[in-house]
């Protein structure tokens, strides 16, 4: 009677048993190497994600520090405007001593703003820029190209690259022929 089933390990010769054991070990080793590679890839990906997270967090913290003064400055801008109006009114009335004192205070405030990255937005004589200027009126002008800022109605300010308040301006248009 011939037996068609393969012999079990109990019935294998020594060479056959060693060969099966070597194949099992090779399969186990291949699986362990594959798992190791997967874990290494996961570790490297996690490290890269964490490094990116740290960079984003640092960048966000730096931006928060740089623009933190913006809220305070925005609140102070009306006071600066009123100080400028008072100085102009006194200058028109001819009171020199007080005008010089107010000019000094205004310059100190603007210097403090500049120290924290807050600067006035230039407008007069420049082309209208909707990102930095707010057009309140149009003014016919033959001397200026159309779309040029011809009057500054209220000064605008920016902090670093962000506009805190746009400059309120009058923009030139071509005069209508009579």
C-alpha positions in Angstrom: 0.0 0.0 0.0 1.5 3.2 -1.0 1.1 6.3 1.2 0.3 9.4 -0.8 0.5 11.8 2.1 3.8 13.5 2.8 5.7 12.2 5.8 5.3 14.2 9.0 8.3 15.5 10.9 8.2 12.4 12.9 9.0 10.3 9.9 11.5 12.7 8.2 15.1 11.9 7.8 17.6 14.2 9.5 18.4 16.1 6.3 14.7 16.7 5.5 14.0 18.0 9.0 16.9 20.4 8.9 15.8 21.6 5.5 12.2 22.3 6.8 13.6 24.0 9.9 15.9 26.2 7.8 12.9 27.1 5.5 10.8 28.0 8.5 13.6 30.1 10.0 14.2 31.9 6.7 10.5 32.7 6.5 10.4 33.9 10.0 13.5 36.0 9.4 12.0 37.5 6.3 8.9 38.4 8.2 10.9 39.9 11.1 13.0 42.0 8.6 9.8 43.2 6.9 8.3 44.2 10.3 11.5 45.9 11.2 11.5 47.9 8.0 7.9 48.9 8.6 8.6 50.1 12.1 11.7 52.0 11.0 9.6 53.7 8.3 6.9 54.6 10.8 9.6 56.0 13.2 11.2 58.1 10.5 7.8 59.4 9.4 6.9 60.2 13.0 10.1 62.0 13.5 9.6 64.1 10.3 6.0 64.9 11.3 7.2 66.0 14.8 10.0 68.2 13.4 7.4 69.8 11.1 5.1 70.3 14.0 7.9 72.0 16.0 8.7 74.3 13.1 5.1 75.3 12.6 4.7 75.9 16.4 7.8 78.0 16.5 6.7 80.0 13.4 3.2 80.5 14.9 4.7 81.6 18.2 7.1 84.1 16.4 4.2 85.5 14.5 2.0 85.8 17.6 4.8 87.7 19.3 5.5 90.0 16.3 1.8 91.0 15.9 0.8 91.0 19.6 1.2 94.7 19.8 -1.2 95.3 16.9 -4.3 95.3 19.1 -2.9 97.9 21.4 -1.7 100.1 18.6 -5.1 99.9 16.8 -6.7 101.3 20.0 -4.1 104.1 20.2 -4.5 105.2 16.5 -7.5 107.4 17.2 -5.5 109.2 19.9 -2.6 109.7 17.5 -5.0 111.1 15.0 -6.5 113.6 17.5 -3.0 114.6 18.6 -2.1 115.3 15.0 -5.4 117.3 14.5 -4.7 119.4 17.7 -1.1 120.1 16.5 -2.4 121.3 13.1 -5.0 123.5 14.7 -2.5 125.1 17.1 0.0 125.5 14.2 -2.8 127.4 12.2 -3.4 129.6 15.2 0.3 130.5 15.5 1.0 129.1 19.0 4.6 127.9 18.5 5.6 126.6 21.9 2.7 124.2 22.4 2.9 123.1 18.8 6.5 122.1 19.2 5.7 120.2 22.4 2.9 118.3 20.7 5.1 117.5 17.7 7.7 116.0 20.1 5.1 113.8 21.8 3.8 112.6 18.4 7.3 111.8 17.2 8.0 109.9 20.4 4.8 107.8 20.0 5.6 107.1 16.3 9.2 106.1 17.3 7.8 103.7 19.8 5.4 102.3 17.2 8.3 101.9 14.8 10.4 100.1 17.4 7.6 97.5 17.5 7.3 97.3 13.7 4.4 99.7 13.3 4.8 102.3 10.5 2.6 104.7 8.6 1.5 103.7 5.1 2.8 106.0 2.4 0.0 107.2 0.1 0.3 110.8 -1.2 1.3 110.8 -4.9 1.4 107.0 -5.2 -0.9 104.9 -7.3 -4.0 103.8 -5.4 -3.5 100.3 -3.8 -6.7 98.7 -2.5 -4.6 96.6 -0.1 -3.3 99.6 1.7 -5.7 102.5 0.8 -9.4 103.1 1.3 -10.7 105.5 -1.3 -13.3 107.8 0.2 -13.7 110.2 -2.7 -12.6 110.9 -6.2 -11.0 114.3 -7.1 -10.7 115.6 -10.7 -7.0 116.4 -11.4 -5.3 117.3 -14.7 -1.8 117.2 -13.0 -2.0 113.6 -11.8 -2.6 110.3 -13.7 -5.9 108.7 -13.0 -5.8 106.5 -9.9 -3.2 108.5 -8.1 -3.7 109.4 -4.4 -4.0 113.2 -4.3 -5.1 113.7 -0.7 -4.6 111.8 2.5 -7.7 112.1 4.7 -6.6 109.8 7.5 -3.2 108.1 7.9 -3.1 104.3 7.7 -0.6 102.1 9.6 0.8 98.6 9.1 2.6 96.3 11.5 5.4 94.5 9.6 3.5 93.2 6.5 -0.1 93.4 7.8 -2.3 96.5 7.4 -3.7 97.6 10.8 -5.7 100.4 9.3 -5.8 101.5 5.6 -5.0 105.1 4.7 -8.2 106.9 3.8 -7.5 108.8 0.6 -8.9 110.9 -2.3 -8.0 109.4 -5.7 -7.6 111.4 -8.9 -9.8 111.0 -11.9 -9.6 112.8 -15.2 -11.6 116.1 -15.2 -14.7 116.1 -17.3 -14.5 118.4 -20.3 -16.9 121.4 -20.2 
